[in-house]
Amino acid sequence: MSGTSMACPHVAGVAALWWEERRQAGVAPDVKNVAAELLSSTRRRVFDETTIEIDIGQGLVTAPQ
């Protein structure tokens, strides 16, 4: 499996980790701040330079430490 079939559950799991991280930090989590965390923590330069953006979307989502 590849593509969105695997990306969706992966991103959903990372979003849940960000939601919990925000809650433990004392910040009331909501969709907007978790989405902002997902986008701001995305790593874009992990793919081959020949890969075009349409193939990778926003990059590789990263979970909180």
mmCIF file as Biopython writes it, N, C-alpha, C and O atoms, coordinates in Angstrom:
data_model
#
loop_
_atom_site.group_PDB
_atom_site.id
_atom_site.type_symbol
_atom_site.label_atom_id
_atom_site.label_alt_id
_atom_site.label_comp_id
_atom_site.label_asym_id
_atom_site.label_entity_id
_atom_site.label_seq_id
_atom_site.pdbx_PDB_ins_code
_atom_site.Cartn_x
_atom_site.Cartn_y
_atom_site.Cartn_z
_atom_site.occupancy
_atom_site.B_iso_or_equiv
_atom_site.auth_seq_id
_atom_site.auth_asym_id
_atom_site.pdbx_PDB_model_num
ATOM 1   N N  . MET A ? 1  ? 0.832  -1.183 0.000  1.0 0.0 1  A 1 
ATOM 2   C CA . MET A ? 1  ? 0.000  0.000  0.000  1.0 0.0 1  A 1 
ATOM 3   C C  . MET A ? 1  ? 0.872  1.240  0.000  1.0 0.0 1  A 1 
ATOM 4   O O  . MET A ? 1  ? 1.947  1.264  0.599  1.0 0.0 1  A 1 
ATOM 5   N N  . SER A ? 2  ? 0.401  2.250  -0.669 1.0 0.0 2  A 1 
ATOM 6   C CA . SER A ? 2  ? 1.126  3.511  -0.685 1.0 0.0 2  A 1 
ATOM 7   C C  . SER A ? 2  ? 0.139  4.636  -0.961 1.0 0.0 2  A 1 
ATOM 8   O O  . SER A ? 2  ? -1.062 4.407  -1.099 1.0 0.0 2  A 1 
ATOM 9   N N  . GLY A ? 3  ? 0.661  5.842  -1.039 1.0 0.0 3  A 1 
ATOM 10  C CA . GLY A ? 3  ? -0.177 6.994  -1.357 1.0 0.0 3  A 1 
ATOM 11  C C  . GLY A ? 3  ? -1.108 7.374  -0.230 1.0 0.0 3  A 1 
ATOM 12  O O  . GLY A ? 3  ? -0.787 7.195  0.945  1.0 0.0 3  A 1 
ATOM 13  N N  . THR A ? 4  ? -2.281 7.907  -0.600 1.0 0.0 4  A 1 
ATOM 14  C CA . THR A ? 4  ? -3.214 8.390  0.415  1.0 0.0 4  A 1 
ATOM 15  C C  . THR A ? 4  ? -3.758 7.266  1.276  1.0 0.0 4  A 1 
ATOM 16  O O  . THR A ? 4  ? -4.180 7.508  2.407  1.0 0.0 4  A 1 
ATOM 17  N N  . SER A ? 5  ? -3.757 6.036  0.763  1.0 0.0 5  A 1 
ATOM 18  C CA . SER A ? 5  ? -4.237 4.913  1.571  1.0 0.0 5  A 1 
ATOM 19  C C  . SER A ? 5  ? -3.414 4.747  2.840  1.0 0.0 5  A 1 
ATOM 20  O O  . SER A ? 5  ? -3.948 4.342  3.873  1.0 0.0 5  A 1 
ATOM 21  N N  . MET A ? 6  ? -2.137 5.052  2.781  1.0 0.0 6  A 1 
ATOM 22  C CA . MET A ? 6  ? -1.273 4.965  3.952  1.0 0.0 6  A 1 
ATOM 23  C C  . MET A ? 6  ? -1.071 6.330  4.608  1.0 0.0 6  A 1 
ATOM 24  O O  . MET A ? 6  ? -0.865 6.405  5.819  1.0 0.0 6  A 1 
ATOM 25  N N  . ALA A ? 7  ? -1.127 7.393  3.836  1.0 0.0 7  A 1 
ATOM 26  C CA . ALA A ? 7  ? -0.874 8.726  4.387  1.0 0.0 7  A 1 
ATOM 27  C C  . ALA A ? 7  ? -1.970 9.164  5.353  1.0 0.0 7  A 1 
ATOM 28  O O  . ALA A ? 7  ? -1.671 9.754  6.391  1.0 0.0 7  A 1 
ATOM 29  N N  . CYS A ? 8  ? -3.218 8.891  5.034  1.0 0.0 8  A 1 
ATOM 30  C CA . CYS A ? 8  ? -4.325 9.359  5.884  1.0 0.0 8  A 1 
ATOM 31  C C  . CYS A ? 8  ? -4.260 8.811  7.307  1.0 0.0 8  A 1 
ATOM 32  O O  . CYS A ? 8  ? -4.348 9.600  8.248  1.0 0.0 8  A 1 
ATOM 33  N N  . PRO A ? 9  ? -4.111 7.503  7.514  1.0 0.0 9  A 1 
ATOM 34  C CA . PRO A ? 9  ? -4.020 7.024  8.894  1.0 0.0 9  A 1 
ATOM 35  C C  . PRO A ? 9  ? -2.756 7.505  9.600  1.0 0.0 9  A 1 
ATOM 36  O O  . PRO A ? 9  ? -2.764 7.723  10.812 1.0 0.0 9  A 1 
ATOM 37  N N  . HIS A ? 10 ? -1.676 7.668  8.851  1.0 0.0 10 A 1 
ATOM 38  C CA . HIS A ? 10 ? -0.430 8.168  9.441  1.0 0.0 10 A 1 
ATOM 39  C C  . HIS A ? 10 ? -0.622 9.595  9.947  1.0 0.0 10 A 1 
ATOM 40  O O  . HIS A ? 10 ? -0.263 9.901  11.084 1.0 0.0 10 A 1 
ATOM 41  N N  . VAL A ? 11 ? -1.179 10.458 9.123  1.0 0.0 11 A 1 
ATOM 42  C CA . VAL A ? 11 ? -1.399 11.854 9.512  1.0 0.0 11 A 1 
ATOM 43  C C  . VAL A ? 11 ? -2.419 11.933 10.642 1.0 0.0 11 A 1 
ATOM 44  O O  . VAL A ? 11 ? -2.263 12.752 11.548 1.0 0.0 11 A 1 
ATOM 45  N N  . ALA A ? 12 ? -3.449 11.109 10.609 1.0 0.0 12 A 1 
ATOM 46  C CA . ALA A ? 12 ? -4.439 11.109 11.691 1.0 0.0 12 A 1 
ATOM 47  C C  . ALA A ? 12 ? -3.793 10.736 13.022 1.0 0.0 12 A 1 
ATOM 48  O O  . ALA A ? 12 ? -4.109 11.328 14.054 1.0 0.0 12 A 1 
ATOM 49  N N  . GLY A ? 13 ? -2.899 9.764  13.002 1.0 0.0 13 A 1 
ATOM 50  C CA . GLY A ? 13 ? -2.193 9.378  14.224 1.0 0.0 13 A 1 
ATOM 51  C C  . GLY A ? 13 ? -1.291 10.477 14.739 1.0 0.0 13 A 1 
ATOM 52  O O  . GLY A ? 13 ? -1.242 10.726 15.944 1.0 0.0 13 A 1 
ATOM 53  N N  . VAL A ? 14 ? -0.573 11.142 13.840 1.0 0.0 14 A 1 
ATOM 54  C CA . VAL A ? 14 ? 0.305  12.246 14.248 1.0 0.0 14 A 1 
ATOM 55  C C  . VAL A ? 14 ? -0.532 13.414 14.763 1.0 0.0 14 A 1 
ATOM 56  O O  . VAL A ? 14 ? -0.134 14.081 15.718 1.0 0.0 14 A 1 
ATOM 57  N N  . ALA A ? 15 ? -1.677 13.669 14.148 1.0 0.0 15 A 1 
ATOM 58  C CA . ALA A ? 15 ? -2.569 14.728 14.635 1.0 0.0 15 A 1 
ATOM 59  C C  . ALA A ? 15 ? -3.027 14.420 16.061 1.0 0.0 15 A 1 
ATOM 60  O O  . ALA A ? 15 ? -3.110 15.323 16.893 1.0 0.0 15 A 1 
ATOM 61  N N  . ALA A ? 16 ? -3.324 13.158 16.345 1.0 0.0 16 A 1 
ATOM 62  C CA . ALA A ? 16 ? -3.717 12.771 17.706 1.0 0.0 16 A 1 
ATOM 63  C C  . ALA A ? 16 ? -2.579 13.005 18.693 1.0 0.0 16 A 1 
ATOM 64  O O  . ALA A ? 16 ? -2.815 13.423 19.826 1.0 0.0 16 A 1 
ATOM 65  N N  . LEU A ? 17 ? -1.346 12.738 18.269 1.0 0.0 17 A 1 
ATOM 66  C CA . LEU A ? 17 ? -0.191 12.998 19.139 1.0 0.0 17 A 1 
ATOM 67  C C  . LEU A ? 17 ? -0.029 14.492 19.402 1.0 0.0 17 A 1 
ATOM 68  O O  . LEU A ? 17 ? 0.273  14.890 20.527 1.0 0.0 17 A 1 
ATOM 69  N N  . TRP A ? 18 ? -0.229 15.329 18.371 1.0 0.0 18 A 1 
ATOM 70  C CA . TRP A ? 18 ? -0.151 16.782 18.572 1.0 0.0 18 A 1 
ATOM 71  C C  . TRP A ? 18 ? -1.279 17.259 19.485 1.0 0.0 18 A 1 
ATOM 72  O O  . TRP A ? 18 ? -1.070 18.137 20.322 1.0 0.0 18 A 1 
ATOM 73  N N  . TRP A ? 19 ? -2.475 16.682 19.327 1.0 0.0 19 A 1 
ATOM 74  C CA . TRP A ? 19 ? -3.615 17.050 20.172 1.0 0.0 19 A 1 
ATOM 75  C C  . TRP A ? 19 ? -3.261 16.791 21.640 1.0 0.0 19 A 1 
ATOM 76  O O  . TRP A ? 19 ? -3.481 17.647 22.497 1.0 0.0 19 A 1 
ATOM 77  N N  . GLU A ? 20 ? -2.717 15.612 21.921 1.0 0.0 20 A 1 
ATOM 78  C CA . GLU A ? 20 ? -2.336 15.259 23.293 1.0 0.0 20 A 1 
ATOM 79  C C  . GLU A ? 20 ? -1.194 16.135 23.801 1.0 0.0 20 A 1 
ATOM 80  O O  . GLU A ? 20 ? -1.191 16.532 24.966 1.0 0.0 20 A 1 
ATOM 81  N N  . GLU A ? 21 ? -0.227 16.439 22.942 1.0 0.0 21 A 1 
ATOM 82  C CA . GLU A ? 21 ? 0.891  17.301 23.339 1.0 0.0 21 A 1 
ATOM 83  C C  . GLU A ? 21 ? 0.385  18.680 23.730 1.0 0.0 21 A 1 
ATOM 84  O O  . GLU A ? 21 ? 0.826  19.240 24.734 1.0 0.0 21 A 1 
ATOM 85  N N  . ARG A ? 22 ? -0.536 19.233 22.949 1.0 0.0 22 A 1 
ATOM 86  C CA . ARG A ? 22 ? -1.105 20.550 23.267 1.0 0.0 22 A 1 
ATOM 87  C C  . ARG A ? 22 ? -1.853 20.490 24.603 1.0 0.0 22 A 1 
ATOM 88  O O  . ARG A ? 22 ? -1.722 21.392 25.430 1.0 0.0 22 A 1 
ATOM 89  N N  . ARG A ? 23 ? -2.628 19.437 24.811 1.0 0.0 23 A 1 
ATOM 90  C CA . ARG A ? 23 ? -3.395 19.285 26.049 1.0 0.0 23 A 1 
ATOM 91  C C  . ARG A ? 23 ? -2.476 19.206 27.257 1.0 0.0 23 A 1 
ATOM 92  O O  . ARG A ? 23 ? -2.729 19.852 28.273 1.0 0.0 23 A 1 
ATOM 93  N N  . GLN A ? 24 ? -1.394 18.406 27.152 1.0 0.0 24 A 1 
ATOM 94  C CA . GLN A ? 24 ? -0.455 18.274 28.262 1.0 0.0 24 A 1 
ATOM 95  C C  . GLN A ? 24 ? 0.326  19.559 28.512 1.0 0.0 24 A 1 
ATOM 96  O O  . GLN A ? 24 ? 0.792  19.796 29.627 1.0 0.0 24 A 1 
ATOM 97  N N  . ALA A ? 25 ? 0.472  20.391 27.478 1.0 0.0 25 A 1 
ATOM 98  C CA . ALA A ? 25 ? 1.170  21.671 27.633 1.0 0.0 25 A 1 
ATOM 99  C C  . ALA A ? 25 ? 0.257  22.736 28.240 1.0 0.0 25 A 1 
ATOM 100 O O  . ALA A ? 25 ? 0.686  23.868 28.462 1.0 0.0 25 A 1 
ATOM 101 N N  . GLY A ? 26 ? -0.999 22.375 28.508 1.0 0.0 26 A 1 
ATOM 102 C CA . GLY A ? 26 ? -1.925 23.322 29.111 1.0 0.0 26 A 1 
ATOM 103 C C  . GLY A ? 26 ? -2.610 24.232 28.111 1.0 0.0 26 A 1 
ATOM 104 O O  . GLY A ? 26 ? -3.230 25.224 28.492 1.0 0.0 26 A 1 
ATOM 105 N N  . VAL A ? 27 ? -2.501 23.901 26.841 1.0 0.0 27 A 1 
ATOM 106 C CA . VAL A ? 27 ? -3.153 24.679 25.788 1.0 0.0 27 A 1 
ATOM 107 C C  . VAL A ? 27 ? -4.375 23.897 25.334 1.0 0.0 27 A 1 
ATOM 108 O O  . VAL A ? 27 ? -4.275 22.718 24.996 1.0 0.0 27 A 1 
ATOM 109 N N  . ALA A ? 28 ? -5.526 24.556 25.327 1.0 0.0 28 A 1 
ATOM 110 C CA . ALA A ? 28 ? -6.736 23.869 24.877 1.0 0.0 28 A 1 
ATOM 111 C C  . ALA A ? 28 ? -6.605 23.550 23.392 1.0 0.0 28 A 1 
ATOM 112 O O  . ALA A ? 28 ? -6.618 24.462 22.565 1.0 0.0 28 A 1 
ATOM 113 N N  . PRO A ? 29 ? -6.478 22.270 23.038 1.0 0.0 29 A 1 
ATOM 114 C CA . PRO A ? 29 ? -6.296 21.931 21.628 1.0 0.0 29 A 1 
ATOM 115 C C  . PRO A ? 29 ? -7.572 22.168 20.831 1.0 0.0 29 A 1 
ATOM 116 O O  . PRO A ? 29 ? -8.677 21.943 21.324 1.0 0.0 29 A 1 
ATOM 117 N N  . ASP A ? 30 ? -7.407 22.618 19.612 1.0 0.0 30 A 1 
ATOM 118 C CA . ASP A ? 30 ? -8.516 22.703 18.678 1.0 0.0 30 A 1 
ATOM 119 C C  . ASP A ? 30 ? -7.989 22.389 17.287 1.0 0.0 30 A 1 
ATOM 120 O O  . ASP A ? 30 ? -6.782 22.281 17.075 1.0 0.0 30 A 1 
ATOM 121 N N  . VAL A ? 31 ? -8.893 22.248 16.361 1.0 0.0 31 A 1 
ATOM 122 C CA . VAL A ? 31 ? -8.515 21.832 15.010 1.0 0.0 31 A 1 
ATOM 123 C C  . VAL A ? 31 ? -7.513 22.802 14.398 1.0 0.0 31 A 1 
ATOM 124 O O  . VAL A ? 31 ? -6.561 22.376 13.745 1.0 0.0 31 A 1 
ATOM 125 N N  . LYS A ? 32 ? -7.715 24.099 14.602 1.0 0.0 32 A 1 
ATOM 126 C CA . LYS A ? 32 ? -6.827 25.084 13.976 1.0 0.0 32 A 1 
ATOM 127 C C  . LYS A ? 32 ? -5.403 25.010 14.519 1.0 0.0 32 A 1 
ATOM 128 O O  . LYS A ? 32 ? -4.450 25.038 13.740 1.0 0.0 32 A 1 
ATOM 129 N N  . ASN A ? 33 ? -5.237 24.914 15.856 1.0 0.0 33 A 1 
ATOM 130 C CA . ASN A ? 33 ? -3.856 24.901 16.349 1.0 0.0 33 A 1 
ATOM 131 C C  . ASN A ? 33 ? -3.167 23.562 16.093 1.0 0.0 33 A 1 
ATOM 132 O O  . ASN A ? 33 ? -1.947 23.525 15.937 1.0 0.0 33 A 1 
ATOM 133 N N  . VAL A ? 34 ? -3.911 22.473 16.045 1.0 0.0 34 A 1 
ATOM 134 C CA . VAL A ? 34 ? -3.296 21.189 15.704 1.0 0.0 34 A 1 
ATOM 135 C C  . VAL A ? 34 ? -2.922 21.165 14.219 1.0 0.0 34 A 1 
ATOM 136 O O  . VAL A ? 34 ? -1.855 20.665 13.864 1.0 0.0 34 A 1 
ATOM 137 N N  . ALA A ? 35 ? -3.778 21.693 13.357 1.0 0.0 35 A 1 
ATOM 138 C CA . ALA A ? 35 ? -3.446 21.779 11.926 1.0 0.0 35 A 1 
ATOM 139 C C  . ALA A ? 35 ? -2.217 22.652 11.720 1.0 0.0 35 A 1 
ATOM 140 O O  . ALA A ? 35 ? -1.362 22.333 10.893 1.0 0.0 35 A 1 
ATOM 141 N N  . ALA A ? 36 ? -2.120 23.748 12.461 1.0 0.0 36 A 1 
ATOM 142 C CA . ALA A ? 36 ? -0.946 24.624 12.358 1.0 0.0 36 A 1 
ATOM 143 C C  . ALA A ? 36 ? 0.316  23.886 12.796 1.0 0.0 36 A 1 
ATOM 144 O O  . ALA A ? 36 ? 1.366  24.038 12.172 1.0 0.0 36 A 1 
ATOM 145 N N  . GLU A ? 37 ? 0.228  23.088 13.862 1.0 0.0 37 A 1 
ATOM 146 C CA . GLU A ? 37 ? 1.379  22.294 14.311 1.0 0.0 37 A 1 
ATOM 147 C C  . GLU A ? 37 ? 1.783  21.276 13.246 1.0 0.0 37 A 1 
ATOM 148 O O  . GLU A ? 37 ? 2.970  21.088 12.981 1.0 0.0 37 A 1 
ATOM 149 N N  . LEU A ? 38 ? 0.799  20.626 12.643 1.0 0.0 38 A 1 
ATOM 150 C CA . LEU A ? 38 ? 1.094  19.647 11.592 1.0 0.0 38 A 1 
ATOM 151 C C  . LEU A ? 38 ? 1.843  20.295 10.432 1.0 0.0 38 A 1 
ATOM 152 O O  . LEU A ? 38 ? 2.843  19.761 9.951  1.0 0.0 38 A 1 
ATOM 153 N N  . LEU A ? 39 ? 1.353  21.445 9.990  1.0 0.0 39 A 1 
ATOM 154 C CA . LEU A ? 39 ? 1.987  22.114 8.850  1.0 0.0 39 A 1 
ATOM 155 C C  . LEU A ? 39 ? 3.347  22.692 9.204  1.0 0.0 39 A 1 
ATOM 156 O O  . LEU A ? 39 ? 4.277  22.619 8.401  1.0 0.0 39 A 1 
ATOM 157 N N  . SER A ? 40 ? 3.476  23.266 10.397 1.0 0.0 40 A 1 
ATOM 158 C CA . SER A ? 40 ? 4.751  23.899 10.756 1.0 0.0 40 A 1 
ATOM 159 C C  . SER A ? 40 ? 5.843  22.874 11.072 1.0 0.0 40 A 1 
ATOM 160 O O  . SER A ? 40 ? 7.030  23.192 10.999 1.0 0.0 40 A 1 
ATOM 161 N N  . SER A ? 41 ? 5.448  21.652 11.421 1.0 0.0 41 A 1 
ATOM 162 C CA . SER A ? 41 ? 6.444  20.629 11.752 1.0 0.0 41 A 1 
ATOM 163 C C  . SER A ? 41 ? 6.777  19.725 10.564 1.0 0.0 41 A 1 
ATOM 164 O O  . SER A ? 41 ? 7.572  18.794 10.691 1.0 0.0 41 A 1 
ATOM 165 N N  . THR A ? 42 ? 6.177  19.999 9.430  1.0 0.0 42 A 1 
ATOM 166 C CA . THR A ? 42 ? 6.408  19.174 8.241  1.0 0.0 42 A 1 
ATOM 167 C C  . THR A ? 42 ? 7.826  19.351 7.723  1.0 0.0 42 A 1 
ATOM 168 O O  . THR A ? 42 ? 8.324  20.471 7.604  1.0 0.0 42 A 1 
ATOM 169 N N  . ARG A ? 43 ? 8.465  18.230 7.418  1.0 0.0 43 A 1 
ATOM 170 C CA . ARG A ? 43 ? 9.817  18.270 6.835  1.0 0.0 43 A 1 
ATOM 171 C C  . ARG A ? 43 ? 9.683  18.116 5.327  1.0 0.0 43 A 1 
ATOM 172 O O  . ARG A ? 43 ? 9.098  17.149 4.838  1.0 0.0 43 A 1 
ATOM 173 N N  . ARG A ? 44 ? 10.227 19.072 4.605  1.0 0.0 44 A 1 
ATOM 174 C CA . ARG A ? 44 ? 10.074 19.059 3.153  1.0 0.0 44 A 1 
ATOM 175 C C  . ARG A ? 44 ? 11.296 18.525 2.431  1.0 0.0 44 A 1 
ATOM 176 O O  . ARG A ? 44 ? 11.161 18.004 1.324  1.0 0.0 44 A 1 
ATOM 177 N N  . ARG A ? 45 ? 12.457 18.631 2.998  1.0 0.0 45 A 1 
ATOM 178 C CA . ARG A ? 45 ? 13.677 18.256 2.281  1.0 0.0 45 A 1 
ATOM 179 C C  . ARG A ? 45 ? 14.160 16.849 2.645  1.0 0.0 45 A 1 
ATOM 180 O O  . ARG A ? 45 ? 15.352 16.633 2.865  1.0 0.0 45 A 1 
ATOM 181 N N  . VAL A ? 46 ? 13.248 15.920 2.705  1.0 0.0 46 A 1 
ATOM 182 C CA . VAL A ? 46 ? 13.611 14.540 3.018  1.0 0.0 46 A 1 
ATOM 183 C C  . VAL A ? 46 ? 13.507 13.636 1.793  1.0 0.0 46 A 1 
ATOM 184 O O  . VAL A ? 46 ? 13.822 12.447 1.853  1.0 0.0 46 A 1 
ATOM 185 N N  . PHE A ? 47 ? 13.066 14.210 0.702  1.0 0.0 47 A 1 
ATOM 186 C CA . PHE A ? 47 ? 12.885 13.446 -0.523 1.0 0.0 47 A 1 
ATOM 187 C C  . PHE A ? 47 ? 13.967 13.798 -1.534 1.0 0.0 47 A 1 
ATOM 188 O O  . PHE A ? 47 ? 14.648 14.814 -1.395 1.0 0.0 47 A 1 
ATOM 189 N N  . ASP A ? 48 ? 14.119 12.980 -2.523 1.0 0.0 48 A 1 
ATOM 190 C CA . ASP A ? 48 ? 15.049 13.198 -3.623 1.0 0.0 48 A 1 
ATOM 191 C C  . ASP A ? 48 ? 14.752 14.541 -4.296 1.0 0.0 48 A 1 
ATOM 192 O O  . ASP A ? 48 ? 13.588 14.910 -4.453 1.0 0.0 48 A 1 
ATOM 193 N N  . GLU A ? 49 ? 15.788 15.266 -4.690 1.0 0.0 49 A 1 
ATOM 194 C CA . GLU A ? 49 ? 15.603 16.580 -5.310 1.0 0.0 49 A 1 
ATOM 195 C C  . GLU A ? 49 ? 14.791 16.526 -6.596 1.0 0.0 49 A 1 
ATOM 196 O O  . GLU A ? 49 ? 14.217 17.533 -7.010 1.0 0.0 49 A 1 
ATOM 197 N N  . THR A ? 50 ? 14.737 15.365 -7.227 1.0 0.0 50 A 1 
ATOM 198 C CA . THR A ? 50 ? 13.983 15.251 -8.477 1.0 0.0 50 A 1 
ATOM 199 C C  . THR A ? 50 ? 12.487 15.043 -8.237 1.0 0.0 50 A 1 
ATOM 200 O O  . THR A ? 50 ? 11.698 15.085 -9.182 1.0 0.0 50 A 1 
ATOM 201 N N  . THR A ? 51 ? 12.093 14.821 -6.987 1.0 0.0 51 A 1 
ATOM 202 C CA . THR A ? 51 ? 10.684 14.627 -6.663 1.0 0.0 51 A 1 
ATOM 203 C C  . THR A ? 51 ? 9.960  15.957 -6.775 1.0 0.0 51 A 1 
ATOM 204 O O  . THR A ? 51 ? 10.418 16.966 -6.238 1.0 0.0 51 A 1 
ATOM 205 N N  . ILE A ? 52 ? 8.838  15.961 -7.467 1.0 0.0 52 A 1 
ATOM 206 C CA . ILE A ? 52 ? 8.078  17.201 -7.620 1.0 0.0 52 A 1 
ATOM 207 C C  . ILE A ? 52 ? 7.030  17.313 -6.517 1.0 0.0 52 A 1 
ATOM 208 O O  . ILE A ? 52 ? 6.556  16.308 -5.988 1.0 0.0 52 A 1 
ATOM 209 N N  . GLU A ? 53 ? 6.677  18.554 -6.180 1.0 0.0 53 A 1 
ATOM 210 C CA . GLU A ? 53 ? 5.788  18.809 -5.043 1.0 0.0 53 A 1 
ATOM 211 C C  . GLU A ? 53 ? 4.448  18.096 -5.161 1.0 0.0 53 A 1 
ATOM 212 O O  . GLU A ? 53 ? 3.900  17.650 -4.153 1.0 0.0 53 A 1 
ATOM 213 N N  . ILE A ? 54 ? 3.920  17.983 -6.346 1.0 0.0 54 A 1 
ATOM 214 C CA . ILE A ? 54 ? 2.619  17.324 -6.500 1.0 0.0 54 A 1 
ATOM 215 C C  . ILE A ? 54 ? 2.671  15.861 -6.050 1.0 0.0 54 A 1 
ATOM 216 O O  . ILE A ? 54 ? 1.647  15.283 -5.688 1.0 0.0 54 A 1 
ATOM 217 N N  . ASP A ? 55 ? 3.864  15.268 -6.075 1.0 0.0 55 A 1 
ATOM 218 C CA . ASP A ? 55 ? 4.019  13.878 -5.639 1.0 0.0 55 A 1 
ATOM 219 C C  . ASP A ? 55 ? 4.148  13.731 -4.128 1.0 0.0 55 A 1 
ATOM 220 O O  . ASP A ? 55 ? 3.898  12.652 -3.591 1.0 0.0 55 A 1 
ATOM 221 N N  . ILE A ? 56 ? 4.535  14.796 -3.440 1.0 0.0 56 A 1 
ATOM 222 C CA . ILE A ? 56 ? 4.780  14.685 -1.997 1.0 0.0 56 A 1 
ATOM 223 C C  . ILE A ? 56 ? 3.859  15.551 -1.151 1.0 0.0 56 A 1 
ATOM 224 O O  . ILE A ? 56 ? 3.885  15.448 0.075  1.0 0.0 56 A 1 
ATOM 225 N N  . GLY A ? 57 ? 3.053  16.395 -1.764 1.0 0.0 57 A 1 
ATOM 226 C CA . GLY A ? 57 ? 2.166  17.266 -1.009 1.0 0.0 57 A 1 
ATOM 227 C C  . GLY A ? 57 ? 2.957  18.247 -0.163 1.0 0.0 57 A 1 
ATOM 228 O O  . GLY A ? 57 ? 3.847  18.929 -0.671 1.0 0.0 57 A 1 
ATOM 229 N N  . GLN A ? 58 ? 2.641  18.325 1.123  1.0 0.0 58 A 1 
ATOM 230 C CA . GLN A ? 58 ? 3.302  19.268 2.022  1.0 0.0 58 A 1 
ATOM 231 C C  . GLN A ? 58 ? 4.590  18.716 2.606  1.0 0.0 58 A 1 
ATOM 232 O O  . GLN A ? 58 ? 5.292  19.436 3.315  1.0 0.0 58 A 1 
ATOM 233 N N  . GLY A ? 59 ? 4.921  17.471 2.333  1.0 0.0 59 A 1 
ATOM 234 C CA . GLY A ? 59 ? 6.146  16.885 2.863  1.0 0.0 59 A 1 
ATOM 235 C C  . GLY A ? 59 ? 5.855  15.753 3.830  1.0 0.0 59 A 1 
ATOM 236 O O  . GLY A ? 59 ? 4.810  15.106 3.753  1.0 0.0 59 A 1 
ATOM 237 N N  . LEU A ? 60 ? 6.787  15.522 4.737  1.0 0.0 60 A 1 
ATOM 238 C CA . LEU A ? 60 ? 6.688  14.431 5.705  1.0 0.0 60 A 1 
ATOM 239 C C  . LEU A ? 60 ? 6.246  14.989 7.054  1.0 0.0 60 A 1 
ATOM 240 O O  . LEU A ? 60 ? 6.965  15.776 7.670  1.0 0.0 60 A 1 
ATOM 241 N N  . VAL A ? 61 ? 5.081  14.587 7.507  1.0 0.0 61 A 1 
ATOM 242 C CA . VAL A ? 61 ? 4.548  15.068 8.778  1.0 0.0 61 A 1 
ATOM 243 C C  . VAL A ? 61 ? 5.416  14.523 9.918  1.0 0.0 61 A 1 
ATOM 244 O O  . VAL A ? 61 ? 5.888  13.388 9.860  1.0 0.0 61 A 1 
ATOM 245 N N  . THR A ? 62 ? 5.618  15.340 10.945 1.0 0.0 62 A 1 
ATOM 246 C CA . THR A ? 62 ? 6.501  14.984 12.048 1.0 0.0 62 A 1 
ATOM 247 C C  . THR A ? 62 ? 5.737  15.043 13.373 1.0 0.0 62 A 1 
ATOM 248 O O  . THR A ? 62 ? 5.032  16.013 13.649 1.0 0.0 62 A 1 
ATOM 249 N N  . ALA A ? 63 ? 5.883  14.011 14.175 1.0 0.0 63 A 1 
ATOM 250 C CA . ALA A ? 63 ? 5.227  13.950 15.481 1.0 0.0 63 A 1 
ATOM 251 C C  . ALA A ? 63 ? 5.985  14.801 16.496 1.0 0.0 63 A 1 
ATOM 252 O O  . ALA A ? 63 ? 7.176  15.060 16.323 1.0 0.0 63 A 1 
ATOM 253 N N  . PRO A ? 64 ? 5.294  15.241 17.565 1.0 0.0 64 A 1 
ATOM 254 C CA . PRO A ? 64 ? 5.983  16.000 18.610 1.0 0.0 64 A 1 
ATOM 255 C C  . PRO A ? 64 ? 7.006  15.123 19.322 1.0 0.0 64 A 1 
ATOM 256 O O  . PRO A ? 64 ? 6.867  13.900 19.364 1.0 0.0 64 A 1 
ATOM 257 N N  . GLN A ? 65 ? 8.024  15.753 19.875 1.0 0.0 65 A 1 
ATOM 258 C CA . GLN A ? 65 ? 9.076  15.021 20.590 1.0 0.0 65 A 1 
ATOM 259 C C  . GLN A ? 65 ? 8.655  14.728 22.008 1.0 0.0 65 A 1 
ATOM 260 O O  . GLN A ? 65 ? 9.412  14.118 22.764 1.0 0.0 65 A 1 
#
